[in-house]
Amino acid sequence: MSPSDYSCMKSNPLVRLGAVLLMVSLTGCDKLGLGQKGLGPPEVPSDAALAKISYMSAPDSGPQGRKVYDHLWEAKTCGDLETAMRWNRPPNVPGGPFSKEMVYLTDSIPADLPKDSEVFLVGKIQKGDPLVAGGQVWLVKMKDGSLAQAAEMADLMEKQERETADSKVKALDKPSVAGRALCVQAVYQGMNGKDPNDATKKIPLFAVLYATDREK
C-alpha cells in the first residue's frame, strides 16, 4: 500500500471500513455459528416460508451440517433474500464477522439504532451513483418514506461479480435504476449521510457488505 493510499484510508471512514469488511468477507466469517451456549432456539423462518425459496441453493455446509443459503444472488425478490438471511442469521443469535445479532430493517430505521449495528435493509432506490474511488452509493427510501444512504466499496462489488461469473443471475442487475428494490447486508455508520433535499440535514449511512437489486 502506498503512502497516498494509506492517507486516503485515514481520511475517509467509508474507504477504511470497506477495506476491513473486505478482509472479513474473504474469511467466510458471515456463516452462522449456532454452537454458543445459553441461547434460546433460533428465530428462523417457518417451513412454509422456506418452501417458497426451495429454488435457492442450500447445501449442508454450516456448523454441524446445518444447511446454509450460500448463493444469495439466486433470490428472485428482496423478500426471498430476507427469508434466506433470516435462516442463515436468525435475529436472536449473534454471528457474522462482528459476533452481533442481525437487525432486520424493512419498514423504517430506528432513531436509537446503535452505531456499528449489522443490518439487513430493504428500500427503494431513489438514485444510484458511482463513488469517486470506485463502488456505488445509493439513496434509498424506506417504507415509511425516510431516506438513507448505502455505499459499497469497489472491492466488495468486484467480489460479488466474481462469485456470479458463471451464473445467469447477478446480485446487482440494474443498480442505478430508480424504483427498484435494494436489499443489503450492511454496517450502520450513524447519521453521516447527506440528504439531497436539504444540505443541512443528515440521514442514516450504511457501509454495505453485500447488495442486491430486484424489481421487488
N, C-alpha and C positions, 0 to 999 in steps of 0.2 A: 504494500500500500504506500502510495506517495504521500509526502507531507501535505500537498493540496487536498488529497482525498481525505486525509485524517482531519484536516481543518474543516472541511465541508461537513463531515460527520459530527464534529463537536458543535458546530453552529446550527445544524438542522436536526432537531429531535426526531423527525419522521425518518430521515435517512439513517440516523443511528439506530433507531428501533428496527427499521426494515432489515438492516444487516444482522441484528441479533435474532430477529424472527426467522430469517433465512437459515441461520445455523441451527436453530431449534427445529425447524421443519425438516431439515435434512437428517436429523437423528431419529425421526419417526416417533417422537415422544407424544404425538397427539392421539395415540391409541389409548383407550380407556384401561385403567388398572382397577380391577374390582377386588383385589386381594386385601384391601385395607380393613382393619378390624373396627368394630364399633359403629358401623354404618347400617342403616336400615336397608330394606330391599330397594334396589334401584328403580326410580320412577321412569319406566320405559313405556313406549307406545303400546297400545292394545294389539292383540293378534289381528284384528280387523284392519287396523292402520298399517301393520307390517305387511299384510296380504296385498295391499294396494301398491306396495313398492317391491313386490316379489321379482319384478323385472331387473332390479338392480343387483349387481354382483355383491355377494356377502359370503366370502369363504370363511371357514373356521380357523381364523388366523390370530384371534385375540387371546388374552390370558385364559389359560385352562380350556383352550379350544372353543372359546366363545366366538360367534360369528361377528365380523366387522364389515361394515359397508366401506370398501376401500376404493371404489370407483365413483366418487361423489358426482363427477361430471355427467353420469348417466341419468341423474334426476331430471324428469321432464318438467317439473314445476318447483318453485321455491317451497311449496308445501310438502312435496315429496322429499326434498332435500332436508327440510326441517325434521321430518319423521326419521330419516336415516341418521341425522345428527343426534336426535334425542335417544336413539338406540345406542349409538357409539358413545355419547356423552350425556347420560342421564343428568338432569339438572340438580339432583341432590347428591351427586357423587363427585368429589374432587378428582381432577385428572388433567390431562394435557400437559404442555410444557411448563406451566406455572403451578401445577397441582392445585387448581382452583375449580370451583363449581362453574359450569357454563350458565350464563344468564341469557335467556331467550327473549328477544325484543321484536315483537311483530306488530304491535299497536302503537307504542309510544316509548319514549326514553325517560326513565325516572329522573327527577331532579337530583335525587340523592345517590345516583349510581356512583359507586366508588371508582376513582381513577385506577387504571390498570386492570379493570374487570375484563375477563374474557367473555365475549358475547357472540351470539348468533343473531344477526339483524336482518330484517326484511323490510324493504321500502321500494318506492317507485323512483326511477331515475328521472331527475329533472334536467340534469346536464352532466356530460362526461367529457373531461379534458385530459390531455397528456400532461404529465409532470415534466418540468424542465430537466430533471435528472433522469428521466425515464420512468415508466409506470403510468398509472392513471389515477385521477382524483374524480370522485363523483359527488354531486349534490343530490341528496336523497330526501324524498318526502315520506314521512311515516303516515300510518293510517289516520292519526289524529290531526294531521296537517302540519306538524312541526318538521323542521328541516335539520339535516345533519350532513356532515362531510365524511367521506370514507376514501382513504388513499391506499393504494397498493404499490409497493416498490417494483421496479423493473425485474429484479432478480426473481421475485416470487411469481410474477406473471410469466416469466420465461420458464420457470419450473413447471407451472401448470400446462404450458404449451407442450413441453417435452413429454409430460405424462399422457397427453392425449394425441401424440403424434400419429399413432396408428389407429385412432378412433374416428368414426364419422361424426360423433357428438363431441362438442367442445364445451369447456366450462364457460368461457366467455365467447358469446356468439355475436351480439351486436351491442357491445357495452357503452356506446356513445349515443344510442337512440333513446330519446326521451319517452317516458311512458312504460318502458319495460321494467319488470320486477328485478331488483338486485338483492341477492341473498349473500351475506358474507359472514365469515368467521373472522373476528377482529378483536383488537385490544383497545379499550376506551382510553383516550388521551386527554379527557377533560374538555372544558368549554374553550377550546382553542381554534375552532373552525370559523370561517368567515361567512357571514350572511350576505348574499349578493344584493339583497334589497335594502340593507342598512349597514353601512360601513362601520358604524359604532357598535353593532351588535355581534356577540359571539354565539356560536352554535356548537353542539357536540361534534367532536372529531374522533374518528376511529382509524387505527392503523390496521390494515387488512392482512390477514394470513392467507385467506382463500376467498375467491369471489366467483359467483355465477350469475349470469343474467338470463332471464327467461321471459316468455310472454306473460306469465302469471306466476 
